[in-house]
Amino acid sequence: MQPSDPAPPVLRPHAVPPDPSAWLTTSEAAAALGLNPKTLANTRSLGSGPCFHKIGGKVWYRGQDILTYQRRRRYIASGVRDEG
């Protein structure tokens, strides 16, 4: 009998939002959003993730773009966006 694999960690957004002027790597941005870095990379390729910058072949996210992305996904009820 094989020992069961441990459950994957529960991903949650950071309690402290990123500094709007900070530049974040994919891993840091994913952690701020509570996502797996591969999920964030997938949303980037689909065009559904936060805005990003590609500088010298490396992907960077601005803290302000992460905050904007989070605000755009705020709901007050199922299917009702909070426009505030």
N, C-alpha and C positions, 0 to 999 in steps of 0.2 A: 504494500500500500504506500503510495507516494504522499509525502507531506503536502498539504494544500499550499498553494502560492498565497503569499500575503495579499490582502486587498490593496488596490492602488490607492494612493493618498487622495483625499478629497481636495479638489482644487477650489479655492475661494479667492475673491479679489482681496488685495491688501487693504487693511483697515485705514492706512494712511495713504492718501492719493499721491501720485508722483508730483514732484515740483514741476510747474508748467514750463520752466526754462530748461529742464534736464533733457539730456539725450539718452535714450534707453536702447539697449540691445534687444534682440528678439526675445531672449530668455527673460530679461527684466520686464519688458512690456507684457509678456505672457503672464508673468507672476502678478503684475499689477492688475491684470484683468481676470485672473483666476483661470487661465487657460493653459493647456499644454503648449509648449513652443511649436510643436508640429501642427497643432490646430491653428495657431496664429499664422504660421507660414501658409497653410492651406487657404485661410480666409484672404490672405494677401494675394495669392495667385488667382483666386476667384473674384477679387475686387470688392469683397464684402467686408473687409477688415478696416482697421483705422488707417489713416494716411501714414505713409512712411517715406523715408528718404534713402536713396541708395548712393553712398559716397565711397568711392574707391573699391567698389565691389562688395561692400558691407552694408547691411540694412540697419537703419536707425529709425527710432520713433521719438518724436518730441513729446514731452510730458503733456503739453497742451493738447496735442492730437489724441492722446489716450483719454484725457478728461472729456473732450468733445465727443469722442466715440461712446463713452459711457453715458453721457447725457442724452445722446440720440436714442439710446436703448432703454430709457426710463418709461415705465408704464404705471398707470394708476388703477387699471383694471385690465382684465384679459382683452387684448385687442385695442385698448384705448391708451394712446401715448400721452404722456405728460408733456405738454407743449411749453411749460414754464421754465 
